[in-house]
Amino acid sequence: MDAVKAAPSISSKRFVIYIKKGIYREYVSIPGDKWNIMMVGDGIDQTIISGDRSNATGWTTYNSATFAVLGRNFIAVNMTFKNTAGPKGGQAVTLLSQSDLSVFYRCSIRGYQDTLYAYSNRQFYRECEISGTVDFIFGDAIAVFQNCDIRPRQALPGQSNTITAQGCQSPKIITGFSFHLCNISGDVSLISSQNPTPTFLGRPWKPYSRTVFMQSYMSDIIVPEGWLRWNESFESTLFYGEYNNHGPGAITKKRVKWIGVHVLDFSQAKHYTVSQFLKGDSWLPSTGVPYDGGLASRRF
């Protein structure tokens, strides 16, 4: 936080903070007037920012975040973010981002319930590892996750894992989560369990929830139904899509038969690419982070 405070406000120039190898047990919040901050660590599991705030210890979901960023054009590279409250902590956010045009590259984001709060605005995650249990990627951002490892964990008895809980509330504003070329398979705690937690692609937090999975691998941890009910009335207004995924969890024949659940064709899927959904060609090149603008040419 001392380094963040030293950064200029409303700056159009990149301010780079190098964070050496180590565990930083503190709560970091980058305010809305701190623009163009870039944090560079020494690698996943080398540079670690760790906290343990949770609903169980009196924190609201929003304020439980170990790391929160509001200022626009934020970039994080080669870092790990953790919330160690554990499954009994309830809602316990690891990373909260409402930074417009933000990028997380080669980062690990670890927690249990509500790990990643993709709160709002345009966000890009590339080659990241994200783990959790209940609603562990949630919020109302326009976010694309590309070449990421999505790792559901073993939850408490009686719980179900939901990878996503996207929260779009209005039909007039298009937000959503797009997972492209990702690997969705269980954390060691899940795949080694004698009674693994049932794992779903998501559930609709708000009536116009929008989530798509494209050209990604899904292991057999994904239940055949795919999606979990939250509010029955949302099932005709949400938009959930799958396009050309592969692996035993990607079979769509037994998916729930909600009006809003779709198997996408190419023309539909391309709307959720980096170039179209994020308008990434206009701002990602300046970050230096690699990305695939369109759909992969190969079929799975």
C-alpha positions in Angstrom: 0.0 0.0 0.0 2.9 2.4 0.6 3.9 1.9 -3.1 0.3 2.5 -4.2 0.1 5.7 -2.2 3.4 6.9 -3.9 1.8 6.6 -7.3 0.6 9.8 -9.0 -3.1 10.4 -9.3 -5.0 10.6 -12.6 -1.8 9.7 -14.5 -1.7 8.8 -18.2 1.7 7.2 -17.8 2.3 3.6 -16.6 3.5 3.4 -13.0 5.3 0.1 -12.4 5.5 -1.4 -8.9 7.9 -4.4 -8.7 6.9 -6.7 -5.8 9.8 -9.1 -4.8 9.3 -12.7 -3.8 7.6 -13.0 -0.5 4.3 -13.3 1.4 2.7 -9.9 2.0 0.0 -10.3 4.6 -1.9 -7.0 4.1 -5.0 -5.7 2.4 -4.4 -3.7 -0.7 -6.9 -1.2 -2.2 -6.1 0.8 -5.3 -8.5 3.8 -5.3 -10.3 5.1 -8.4 -8.0 8.1 -8.9 -4.9 5.8 -9.3 -4.7 5.1 -13.0 -2.3 3.0 -15.0 -0.7 1.1 -12.2 1.1 -2.1 -13.1 2.2 -4.6 -10.5 4.8 -7.2 -11.4 5.8 -10.0 -9.1 8.4 -12.7 -9.2 5.9 -15.4 -10.3 2.9 -17.5 -9.1 3.7 -18.8 -5.6 6.6 -16.5 -5.4 5.0 -13.1 -4.8 1.9 -13.7 -2.7 -0.6 -11.2 -1.2 -2.7 -12.9 1.5 -5.6 -12.1 3.7 -8.4 -13.8 5.6 -11.4 -11.5 5.9 -14.8 -13.1 5.5 -18.5 -12.8 6.3 -17.9 -15.2 9.2 -15.6 -12.7 10.8 -17.9 -9.7 10.3 -16.8 -8.3 6.9 -19.3 -7.6 4.1 -18.6 -9.4 0.9 -17.4 -6.3 -0.9 -15.1 -5.3 2.0 -13.7 -8.8 2.5 -11.3 -8.5 -0.5 -7.7 -9.2 0.1 -6.9 -7.1 -3.0 -9.2 -4.5 -4.5 -8.6 -2.3 -7.5 -10.8 0.6 -8.7 -8.4 2.7 -10.7 -8.6 2.2 -14.5 -6.0 0.5 -16.7 -4.6 -1.7 -13.9 -2.3 -4.6 -14.8 -1.0 -7.4 -12.6 1.6 -9.9 -13.8 3.2 -13.0 -12.1 1.5 -12.8 -8.7 -0.7 -14.8 -6.4 -3.7 -13.4 -4.5 -5.1 -15.5 -1.6 -8.0 -15.4 0.9 -7.2 -18.0 3.5 -10.6 -17.8 5.4 -11.3 -21.3 4.2 -14.7 -23.0 3.3 -16.2 -22.2 6.7 -15.6 -18.4 6.2 -18.6 -18.1 3.9 -18.3 -15.2 1.4 -14.6 -14.3 1.4 -13.3 -12.4 -1.6 -9.7 -12.7 -2.7 -9.7 -10.2 -5.6 -12.2 -7.5 -6.4 -11.8 -5.6 -9.6 -13.9 -2.7 -10.9 -11.0 -1.3 -12.9 -12.0 -0.5 -16.4 -9.6 -1.9 -19.0 -7.8 -4.1 -16.4 -5.6 -7.1 -17.1 -4.4 -10.0 -15.0 -1.7 -12.1 -16.7 -0.1 -15.2 -15.2 -1.7 -14.7 -11.8 -3.2 -17.1 -9.3 -6.4 -16.1 -7.5 -7.3 -18.6 -4.7 -10.1 -18.8 -2.3 -13.3 -20.7 -1.6 -16.7 -18.9 -1.8 -16.7 -15.7 -3.9 -13.0 -15.9 -4.8 -13.1 -13.4 -7.7 -15.5 -10.5 -7.6 -15.4 -9.2 -11.2 -17.5 -6.3 -10.1 -17.9 -4.1 -13.2 -16.3 -2.7 -16.4 -14.0 -4.4 -18.9 -11.6 -7.0 -17.6 -9.2 -9.5 -19.2 -7.6 -12.6 -17.6 -4.9 -14.5 -19.4 -3.1 -17.6 -18.3 -4.5 -17.3 -14.8 -5.3 -19.9 -12.3 -8.6 -19.3 -10.4 -9.8 -21.7 -7.7 -12.8 -21.8 -5.4 -16.2 -23.4 -4.5 -19.5 -21.5 -4.4 -20.0 -18.7 -7.0 -16.3 -18.3 -7.1 -16.2 -16.1 -10.2 -19.1 -13.6 -9.8 -20.0 -10.0 -10.5 -21.3 -7.8 -13.3 -18.2 -7.1 -15.4 -17.6 -7.6 -19.1 -14.8 -10.2 -18.6 -13.0 -12.6 -20.8 -10.9 -15.4 -19.4 -8.5 -16.9 -21.9 -6.1 -19.8 -21.5 -7.0 -19.9 -17.8 -7.0 -22.9 -15.4 -10.4 -22.9 -13.6 -10.0 -25.1 -10.5 -13.1 -25.9 -8.4 -12.2 -27.2 -4.9 -13.8 -29.6 -2.4 -16.5 -27.6 -0.6 -18.3 -28.2 2.7 -20.7 -31.2 2.9 -24.1 -30.3 1.3 -22.7 -27.5 -0.8 -22.4 -27.4 -4.6 -19.7 -25.8 -6.6 -20.8 -23.1 -9.0 -17.9 -21.7 -11.1 -19.9 -18.6 -12.1 -22.6 -16.3 -10.8 -22.8 -13.5 -13.3 -25.0 -10.6 -12.2 -26.4 -8.6 -15.1 -29.6 -6.9 -14.0 -30.7 -5.0 -17.2 -31.5 -6.2 -20.7 -30.3 -2.8 -22.0 -26.7 -3.2 -20.8 -24.8 -6.2 -22.0 -22.3 -7.6 -19.5 -21.1 -11.1 -19.0 -18.3 -13.7 -18.6 -16.7 -15.4 -21.5 -14.3 -18.4 -21.0 -12.2 -19.1 -24.1 -9.6 -21.8 -24.5 -9.7 -22.6 -20.8 -9.0 -25.7 -18.8 -11.8 -26.6 -16.4 -10.8 -29.4 -14.1 -10.8 -30.1 -10.4 -8.3 -29.0 -7.7 -6.5 -31.9 -6.0 -8.9 -31.7 -3.0 -11.9 -32.3 -5.3 -10.6 -35.0 -7.5 -9.1 -37.0 -4.6 -12.3 -36.9 -2.5 -14.4 -40.0 -1.9 -17.4 -37.7 -2.1 -16.5 -34.9 -4.5 -18.6 -31.7 -4.5 -21.1 -31.6 -7.4 -19.8 -28.9 -9.7 -21.8 -26.7 -12.1 -20.7 -24.2 -14.7 -22.8 -21.5 -13.0 -26.0 -20.2 -11.7 -27.8 -16.9 -12.4 -27.2 -14.4 -9.7 -29.4 -11.8 -11.5 -32.2 -12.1 -14.1 -30.0 -11.3 -17.2 -27.0 -13.4 -16.2 -24.8 -14.0 -19.2 -22.0 -16.6 -19.4 -20.4 -18.6 -22.2 -17.8 -21.3 -22.5 -16.0 -21.6 -25.8 -13.4 -24.0 -27.1 -12.5 -25.1 -23.6 -11.7 -28.4 -21.9 -14.1 -29.6 -19.3 -13.3 -32.7 -17.2 -15.8 -35.1 -15.7 -16.2 -32.9 -12.6 -18.9 -30.9 -14.5 -22.3 -32.5 -13.8 -24.3 -33.4 -17.0 -27.0 -30.8 -16.2 -24.3 -28.1 -16.4 -26.2 -25.2 -14.8 -27.7 -24.9 -11.3 -31.1 -23.2 -10.5 -31.1 -20.0 -8.5 -34.4 -18.4 -9.4 -36.7 -20.2 -11.8 -38.0 -16.9 -13.2 -34.5 -16.0 -14.4 -34.3 -19.1 -16.7 -36.1 -17.5 -19.6 -34.1 -14.1 -19.4 -30.6 -15.4 -18.8 -28.1 -16.3 -21.6 -25.9 -19.3 -21.1 -24.0 -20.7 -24.1 -21.5 -23.4 -24.9 -19.5 -23.6 -28.2 -17.2 -26.3 -29.4 -15.9 -27.4 -26.0 -14.3 -30.8 -25.4 -13.8 -33.3 -22.7 -16.2 -35.6 -20.7 -17.8 -32.6 -19.0 -18.6 -30.8 -22.2 -21.3 -33.1 -23.5 -24.5 -31.0 -23.8 -27.1 -33.7 -24.3 -28.2 -33.7 -20.7 -27.9 -30.0 -20.0 -30.9 -28.2 -18.3 -33.7 -27.4 -20.7 -34.0 -23.7 -19.8 -35.1 -21.3 -22.5 -31.9 -19.2 -22.0 -29.4 -22.1 -22.4 -27.9 -22.5 -25.8 -25.5 -24.5 -27.9 -23.9 -21.8 -29.9 -22.9 -21.7 -33.5 -19.9 -19.9 -34.9 -21.8 -16.7 -35.7 -23.1 -16.5 -32.1 -19.9 -17.5 -30.4 -17.8 -14.9 -32.2 -19.7 -12.1 -30.3 -18.0 -13.3 -27.1 -14.4 -13.1 -28.3 -11.8 -10.7 -27.0 -12.0 -8.6 -30.2 -15.8 -8.2 -30.1 -17.0 -8.6 -26.5 -14.1 -6.6 -25.0 -13.3 -4.5 -28.0 -9.8 -5.7 -27.1 -8.0 -4.7 -30.3 -8.4 -1.1 -29.3 -6.7 -1.3 -25.9 -4.9 -4.7 -25.2 -1.9 -4.2 -27.6 -0.7 -1.3 -25.5 -0.5 -3.6 -22.4 2.0 -6.0 -24.0 -0.1 -9.0 -22.8 -0.7 -11.6 -25.5 -4.3 -12.4 -26.5 -6.3 -14.3 -29.2 -8.8 -11.8 -30.7 -11.0 -14.4 -32.4 -12.1 -18.0 -32.2 -9.4 -20.7 -32.7 -9.4 -22.2 -36.2 -9.0 -25.7 -34.9 -12.0 -27.8 -34.0 -12.0 -30.1 -30.9 
